[in-house]
C-alpha cells in the first residue's frame, strides 16, 4: 500500500522539478551565455549613453567598452550550444566561423574603446551600430532558435 502511494508522489515531484532542469539548458545559463549577457548589458548602456554623451563620463564609457571587449574575448573560448546539434562533419567549420565572428566583435569593440577614449562620439556611434549588427548576425547564425 505504501508503495502505491509513493508512485504518485514521485510523479508529482518529477513534474515539478523537470522545468527547473530544462531551464538550466537556456543559453544565458551557460558560461557562454553569461558572457553574452555581459556584452548585451554593456551594449545597451553604451547605446543609451551615446544618445547624449557627456565628456565628464568618458572614462565610464571606456570602462563599459573594456567590459564588453573582455566578455567578447571570454566568449570566444566557448563553443555555442548549437555546435552539439550539428553533424560531426560540420562542427569544426561551424566553430571556426564562430571564432571568426567573435574576432570581428573583438576588433569592433577595440575600435569603439579607442573612439570613446578620444571622445569621438560620432565614430563611437558608428562602431556601436556595427557591433549591434554583427551581434544580431551572430545570434542568427550561431544560436539555437526557440520557436
Buried (B, 14 or more C-beta within 10 A) or exposed (E): EEEEEEEEEEEEEEEEEEEEEEEEEEBEEBEBBBBBBBBBBBBEBBBEBBEEBEEEEBEEBBBBBBBBBBBBBBBBEBBBBBBEEBEEEEBEEBBEEBEEBBEBBBBBBBBBBBBBBEEEBEBBBBBBEBBBEBBEEBBEEBBEEEE
